[in-house]
Amino acid sequence: MKKDIIISGVGGQGILTISAVLDTAALESGFNIKQSEVHGMSQRGGAVQAHVRISDKPVYSDLIPMGKADLILSVEPMELLRYLPYLHKNGFLVTDSNPLKNIANYPNEQELSKQITAFKHYRIIDAKSLAKKAGNFRAANIVMIGAVSDLLPFEDELMEQVITNLFKRKGDRIVQMNIDAYRLGRGAIEK
């Protein structure tokens, strides 16, 4: 088993939290893991991406080679397109439908959607709305984990336990909100 995942978005969208959830689930499952991350030029609004490599065999490099990513998961549609050269020919593109227009010349949303839907395997999720339904739009990153959960080698029970442990220091309400966000993301792909 091997999963090479690129996670992308902009600062403040929880990219590193997604990585932490996947890393912890992989370790709890006994898999080998390597992760690399790049932070943008600003704490909020700069590009952020992480490479997460999960395998049942040793992983020697933390960077995913071009054309080898099984999944590109993005919390921002334009950021998804930056990493297309990394996608394997049978890989999945998964993104939130809601753009974060942090630049003056942000691309046309219909054109972005057209580029994404040109791929064989893609999912566009309204993560922001689902996160609001769970209790806070900031949980869109956890919605996105749920939206790719069927593509990951982890059981839902483990993912929920990892999410619980990650957020328990913030209190029961925050834990439940994030569990709800995960479940809503999972539900979005089951429909």
Kinemage of the C-alpha trace (Angstrom):
@kinemage 1
@onewidth
@group {chain A} dominant
@subgroup {mainchain}
@vectorlist {calphas} color= white
{ca met a 1} P 0.000 0.000 0.000
{ca lys a 2} L 1.220 3.454 -0.921
{ca lys a 3} L -0.503 6.840 -0.911
{ca asp a 4} L 1.227 9.992 -2.060
{ca ile a 5} L -0.865 13.049 -1.191
{ca ile a 6} L -0.312 16.738 -1.855
{ca ile a 7} L -2.334 19.073 0.347
{ca ser a 8} L -2.614 22.698 -0.738
{ca gly a 9} L -4.252 25.972 0.153
{ca val a 10} L -3.323 29.295 1.648
{ca gly a 11} L -2.163 30.263 5.116
{ca gly a 12} L -4.900 30.036 7.705
{ca gln a 13} L -6.929 27.314 5.956
{ca gly a 14} L -5.648 24.454 8.098
{ca ile a 15} L -3.369 22.676 5.637
{ca leu a 16} L -0.962 21.669 8.379
{ca thr a 17} L -3.868 20.413 10.497
{ca ile a 18} L -4.933 18.137 7.641
{ca ser a 19} L -1.352 16.850 7.481
{ca ala a 20} L -1.298 16.258 11.237
{ca val a 21} L -4.510 14.210 11.071
{ca leu a 22} L -3.210 12.076 8.187
{ca asp a 23} L 0.228 11.647 9.764
{ca thr a 24} L -1.241 10.563 13.096
{ca ala a 25} L -3.714 8.145 11.481
{ca ala a 26} L -0.863 6.602 9.478
{ca leu a 27} L 1.298 6.148 12.570
{ca glu a 28} L -1.623 4.695 14.535
{ca ser a 29} L -2.164 2.221 11.670
{ca gly a 30} L 1.473 1.130 11.696
{ca phe a 31} L 2.342 2.672 8.334
{ca asn a 32} L 5.566 4.434 7.419
{ca ile a 33} L 5.200 8.141 6.762
{ca lys a 34} L 7.192 11.101 5.501
{ca gln a 35} L 5.947 14.668 5.333
{ca ser a 36} L 7.296 17.891 3.919
{ca glu a 37} L 5.635 21.280 4.079
{ca val a 38} L 6.171 24.705 2.564
{ca his a 39} L 4.733 27.820 4.181
{ca gly a 40} L 3.904 30.874 2.093
{ca met a 41} L 5.434 34.295 2.450
{ca ser a 42} L 2.752 35.404 4.886
{ca gln a 43} L 1.192 33.695 7.846
{ca arg a 44} L -2.295 34.321 6.480
{ca gly a 45} L -2.869 34.318 2.752
{ca gly a 46} L 0.396 32.929 1.364
{ca ala a 47} L 0.523 29.589 -0.440
{ca val a 48} L 0.953 26.543 1.798
{ca gln a 49} L 1.461 22.981 0.650
{ca ala a 50} L 2.411 19.693 2.215
{ca his a 51} L 3.557 16.387 0.766
{ca val a 52} L 2.344 13.392 2.774
{ca arg a 53} L 3.681 9.959 1.831
{ca ile a 54} L 2.120 6.911 3.490
{ca ser a 55} L 3.274 3.360 2.812
{ca asp a 56} L 3.503 -0.124 4.277
{ca lys a 57} L 7.124 -0.138 3.063
{ca pro a 58} L 9.932 2.258 4.037
{ca val a 59} L 9.602 5.763 2.571
{ca tyr a 60} L 12.950 7.339 1.744
{ca ser a 61} L 12.001 10.778 0.458
{ca asp a 62} L 9.501 13.239 1.840
{ca leu a 63} L 8.923 14.854 -1.572
{ca ile a 64} L 6.552 13.394 -4.141
{ca pro a 65} L 8.044 13.223 -7.649
{ca met a 66} L 6.263 14.827 -10.602
{ca gly a 67} L 3.511 12.606 -11.968
{ca lys a 68} L 3.322 10.383 -8.868
{ca ala a 69} L 0.704 11.952 -6.554
{ca asp a 70} L -2.312 9.734 -5.965
{ca leu a 71} L -4.325 12.622 -4.563
{ca ile a 72} L -4.168 16.395 -4.590
{ca leu a 73} L -6.372 17.726 -1.822
{ca ser a 74} L -6.919 21.468 -1.783
{ca val a 75} L -8.899 23.804 0.416
{ca glu a 76} L -8.710 26.428 -2.373
{ca pro a 77} L -9.387 25.718 -6.098
{ca met a 78} L -6.655 27.864 -7.652
{ca glu a 79} L -4.048 26.331 -5.363
{ca leu a 80} L -5.114 22.879 -6.564
{ca leu a 81} L -4.128 23.781 -10.117
{ca arg a 82} L -0.580 24.743 -9.102
{ca tyr a 83} L 0.210 21.091 -8.385
{ca leu a 84} L -1.311 19.392 -11.449
{ca pro a 85} L 2.131 18.337 -12.771
{ca tyr a 86} L 2.473 16.145 -9.677
{ca leu a 87} L -0.736 14.192 -10.327
{ca his a 88} L -0.527 10.563 -11.439
{ca lys a 89} L -2.574 9.849 -14.590
{ca asn a 90} L -5.145 7.971 -12.453
{ca gly a 91} L -4.916 10.323 -9.479
{ca phe a 92} L -7.733 12.259 -7.816
{ca leu a 93} L -8.251 16.014 -7.584
{ca val a 94} L -10.381 17.131 -4.633
{ca thr a 95} L -11.061 20.763 -3.785
{ca asp a 96} L -13.365 23.096 -1.934
{ca ser a 97} L -15.553 24.993 -4.388
{ca asn a 98} L -15.089 28.267 -2.508
{ca pro a 99} L -12.209 30.434 -3.713
{ca leu a 100} L -10.173 32.603 -1.403
{ca lys a 101} L -9.584 35.624 -3.619
{ca asn a 102} L -6.454 36.991 -2.017
{ca ile a 103} L -4.951 38.409 -5.219
{ca ala a 104} L -6.251 41.131 -7.535
{ca asn a 105} L -6.143 39.021 -10.697
{ca tyr a 106} L -7.743 35.849 -9.308
{ca pro a 107} L -8.757 33.588 -12.219
{ca asn a 108} L -12.342 33.283 -13.418
{ca glu a 109} L -14.199 30.721 -11.276
{ca gln a 110} L -15.892 29.054 -14.254
{ca glu a 111} L -12.509 28.616 -15.934
{ca leu a 112} L -11.075 27.078 -12.769
{ca ser a 113} L -13.989 24.662 -12.593
{ca lys a 114} L -13.604 23.784 -16.268
{ca gln a 115} L -9.919 22.927 -15.763
{ca ile a 116} L -10.681 20.747 -12.751
{ca thr a 117} L -13.600 18.893 -14.330
{ca ala a 118} L -11.464 18.071 -17.369
{ca phe a 119} L -9.776 15.394 -15.243
{ca lys a 120} L -11.119 11.869 -14.998
{ca his a 121} L -11.202 11.748 -11.195
{ca tyr a 122} L -12.243 14.901 -9.402
{ca arg a 123} L -14.472 16.089 -6.591
{ca ile a 124} L -15.570 19.634 -5.919
{ca ile a 125} L -17.036 19.988 -2.425
{ca asp a 126} L -18.788 22.991 -0.905
{ca ala a 127} L -16.722 22.563 2.242
{ca lys a 128} L -17.372 26.051 3.554
{ca ser a 129} L -21.157 25.521 3.673
{ca leu a 130} L -20.764 22.088 5.255
{ca ala a 131} L -18.357 23.512 7.837
{ca lys a 132} L -20.863 26.266 8.691
{ca lys a 133} L -23.487 23.550 9.132
{ca ala a 134} L -21.103 21.795 11.541
{ca gly a 135} L -20.691 25.010 13.508
{ca asn a 136} L -17.838 27.084 12.039
{ca phe a 137} L -16.598 27.782 8.501
{ca arg a 138} L -13.023 27.266 9.760
{ca ala a 139} L -13.709 23.512 9.918
{ca ala a 140} L -13.674 23.344 6.095
{ca asn a 141} L -10.306 21.585 6.284
{ca ile a 142} L -11.830 18.777 8.358
{ca val a 143} L -14.772 18.577 5.925
{ca met a 144} L -12.182 18.037 3.189
{ca ile a 145} L -10.635 15.126 5.096
{ca gly a 146} L -14.071 13.517 5.231
{ca ala a 147} L -14.491 14.167 1.499
{ca val a 148} L -11.408 12.032 0.738
{ca ser a 149} L -11.842 9.471 3.502
{ca asp a 150} L -12.785 6.715 1.046
{ca leu a 151} L -9.465 7.291 -0.759
{ca leu a 152} L -7.429 6.839 2.433
{ca pro a 153} L -6.337 3.566 4.067
{ca phe a 154} L -8.010 4.389 7.396
{ca glu a 155} L -11.275 3.420 9.068
{ca asp a 156} L -13.702 6.192 10.036
{ca glu a 157} L -13.432 5.225 13.711
{ca leu a 158} L -9.679 5.838 13.658
{ca met a 159} L -10.066 9.159 11.851
{ca glu a 160} L -12.632 10.332 14.387
{ca gln a 161} L -10.384 9.273 17.260
{ca val a 162} L -7.419 11.156 15.761
{ca ile a 163} L -9.588 14.266 15.288
{ca thr a 164} L -10.857 13.940 18.874
{ca asn a 165} L -7.340 13.683 20.267
{ca leu a 166} L -6.095 16.597 18.162
{ca phe a 167} L -8.823 18.984 19.336
{ca lys a 168} L -9.589 17.734 22.889
{ca arg a 169} L -7.519 20.465 24.551
{ca lys a 170} L -9.952 22.986 23.021
{ca gly a 171} L -12.989 21.417 24.687
{ca asp a 172} L -15.881 19.116 23.882
{ca arg a 173} L -17.752 21.632 21.714
{ca ile a 174} L -14.765 22.040 19.343
{ca val a 175} L -14.200 18.285 19.240
{ca gln a 176} L -17.840 17.641 18.325
{ca met a 177} L -17.845 20.409 15.715
{ca asn a 178} L -14.829 18.828 13.986
{ca ile a 179} L -16.300 15.306 14.179
{ca asp a 180} L -19.496 16.697 12.630
{ca ala a 181} L -17.437 18.420 9.917
{ca tyr a 182} L -15.653 15.139 9.115
{ca arg a 183} L -18.975 13.288 8.936
{ca leu a 184} L -20.545 15.952 6.709
{ca gly a 185} L -17.582 15.704 4.331
{ca arg a 186} L -17.921 11.941 4.301
{ca gly a 187} L -21.656 12.277 3.685
{ca ala a 188} L -21.078 14.609 0.745
{ca ile a 189} L -19.286 11.858 -1.182
{ca glu a 190} L -21.773 9.149 -0.244
{ca lys a 191} L -24.610 11.022 -1.953
